[in-house]
Amino acid sequence: MSAENLVIRTHALTRHYIMGSGSIQALRGVDLTLAAGEFVALMGVSGSGKTTLLHLLGCLDRPSSGNYWLEGVDIASLDKDALATLRSQRIGFIFQNFNLLPRYKAWENVALPLIYQHISGGAAAQRSRALQALERVGLKERANHMPVELSGGERQRVAIARALVTQPAIILADEPTGNLDSATGAEILNLLVNLHAEGCTILLVTHDYQTARRANRLCLMHDGVLLESEFRDVHN
């Protein structure tokens, strides 16, 4: 795996939190690489450190020690504004709770990340790209609906379209099927598998093995340590 092909590389990544007179060690020296085009599942029980790691990889938090490079850029070298720009342009987020703004139409929610990008064409170009992203997830006909008018599965498709709209280097998905019934969750998981087949790079956090086994690499975390990384040849 060449360094030029790596989207994510971490070395000895740690994160601890001060709690009163003591501290909690959430991550303990994590080394992780993720290449362009991979679909990696990060699995572990609650409290294993997987969500903490996801927040660091998503530039929502900074490590206590260690190094993190995103597309070869040393995250520690960036100031707050540069970090925000990188996060908005190169990382797509999918959350368990969708995180849609209730007073915005579906296409407006999808277009939100584009506000931070100075694309030519202004609002019209942003709407066009949002509609293209919604079409990619099979929801263009619901573009003018408010979140309250959408089912849980449709709201998660809007969230996925929002993650795709900036054409990010990587999509970080935090338990994206956790708030959905099993049938709808399977539809969303199939959509992620299809997006990966189209070339998307995805890191999926889950506690469910049946979800994790759809990825082509499975990483297991326990007590803040990345224990193993298992490669898979096919989705099954």
N, C-alpha and C positions, 0 to 999 in steps of 0.2 A: 504494500500500500504506500504509494508515493506521497510525500508531504504536500505536493501540489494538488493532490486530489482530496485532501482532507478538508472537510467543512469544520469539524470540531476536533480539538486536541487539548486535553488537560494533563497536567503533571502534578502529582502530589497535592491535589486540591483538598483543602480542609475548610470547615466552617464550624465555628463554635459560638455559642450565645451565653452571655453572662446572665446568670439567674441568682440574684441575691449575692451571697458571698462565694458562690460556686459557679460552675459553667457546665453547659451541655455540649458535648462534641457530636454534632450532627453528621459531619463528613470527616473521614479519617484517611486522607491521602489517596484520593481517587485519581486513577489514570484511565482515561477513556479516549478513544479515537473513533471518529465517525466519518466515513467517506461520502462523497457526493453520490447520490442515487441509492443509498442504503435505506432500509426500513428496519429500525432497531426498536425492540421492546425493552423497557426498563421495568423490571418486576421486583416487588418486595412487599412485605407486610407493612401496615401502618407503623410509622416511626423508624423505618429502615433507612431513611435519608433520601429516597428517590425524589420527593417533591422539592426538598432543599437543593438537590443537584439540578433539577430542572430550572429552578429559579436562578441559579448561578449561570447556567447555560443560556438562559433567556435574558441575561443582563438585567434582571430585576433585583439582584442582590450582588454583593461582591464577596469573594472568598476571604477567609481569615489569613490564609497562606496558600502558596502554590501558584500555578500558572494556568491560564486559559487563553487559547488562541481560537478566534473565529475567522475562518477563511484566511488564516495566516496573520491576522491582526491581534497583537497582544492587548487584551482587554484592559490590563492594568495601565497601559499607556494613554488611555482615553480619558478626557475630562467629562464632566456630567453632560454637556451638550452633545459632544461627539458620540458618547455612549447612547444617548437617547436617539440620535439620528441612525446609528447603526442598528439599534434594536427595532426601530420602526420600519426600516427598509430591508433588513436582511433576515429577520426572524418573524415567522408567522405563528400566532398562538391560537390554540383551541382549548377551551376550558370546559370542565365538567358542567358548570352552571351557565354556559353560553355567553354570559356577560354582554348581552345586547342592550342598547339604550331603548327604553320602552316608548319614547316619544318620537323615535326615528323609524322611517320605513325600512324595509329589509335592505333595499339597495343603498340607502343612506348609511346604515350600519356597516355595510360592506365597504363603502367608500371612505370611511373615517380614516384608515391608515394613510390614504393618499393625500390627506391634508398636509402631511409633513414632507411630501415630495413635490417639488416644483415642476410638475409636468405641463407641457404646452397644451393649450385648449381649455384650461380652467375647469369650471364646474361641469361643463358638457363632457369633457374628456374623462373626468372622474366618474361621472354617471355611466359613460360607455364602458369603462373598464370594470365597474361594479357589475353591470349587467352581464358582461362576458364571464366574470367569475361565477355569478349565479347560474348562468347557463351551464357552466362546467360541472356544477353539482346538481343539475337537473331542477333548478328552482326559479328560472327566469320569469315564469308566469306569475310568481308570487312576489315580484319585486316591489310592488307598491303596497303590500300588506304590512301592517304593524305587527310587532312581535306577539302581542296578545292574540292576534288572529291566526297564528301559526301553531302547528303541533310541535311537540318536543323534538321530533326528528327533523322537522323543517327548520326550527330554530338552530339546531346544531348544524344543518347544512348551510345556513346563513353564516354561522360562525366559521365554518370551514372556508366558505367563499371569501370571507374577510381575511382569513389567514393567507389565502392564495393571491389576493388582489395585487400585492406589491411584488409578486414573483420572487419570494424570499429564497435565501440559500437553504433554509431548513424550516420545517414545520415542527413545533413542539406541541404535542397533544397530551394534556393532563386528564386522564380518566375520561375520555370523550364520550364513552357509552355509559358512564356511571349513573346518570339520571334518567336513563331511557329503559323502556321495557325490552325484553330479550329480542323480540322480533325487530324492533326499530334499531336497537343497538347493533344487531347483525347487519342491517342495511348500512349504517354509518361505517362500520368496520370494513364492509365490502367496498364502500366508496374510498376509504383510505388506501386499501389494497390496490384499487384501480388507479388512484392518483400516483401511487408509487410506481406502478407499471408504466405510467406516462413519464416518469423521470423525477418525480418529487422525492426529496430527501426528508425522511420522517423519523422523529424520535417519539415513541409512544410510551407514556407512563401508565402502568396498570398494576393491579394486585391480582388479576384474574389470569390463570394460565391459559384458558381457552382463547382469550383475547391475545395474549402474548405470543402464542404459537403461530399466529398468522404473519408475524414478522419474519424477515430472513436472518435476523440475529437476535438472540435473547441474552440480555445482561441481568444478572441477579445481584441485588443489594441486600445486605444484612448488617444492621448496627453501624451504618455509615461507611461500610466497606464494600467495594465492588468485588464480588467473589469470583464470578466466572462470566465468560462470554461464549455462548454456543452458537455456531453458524448453522443455518438451515438452507437447503437448496431450493425448496419449493414452498409455496403457501399451501396449507392443508387445513 
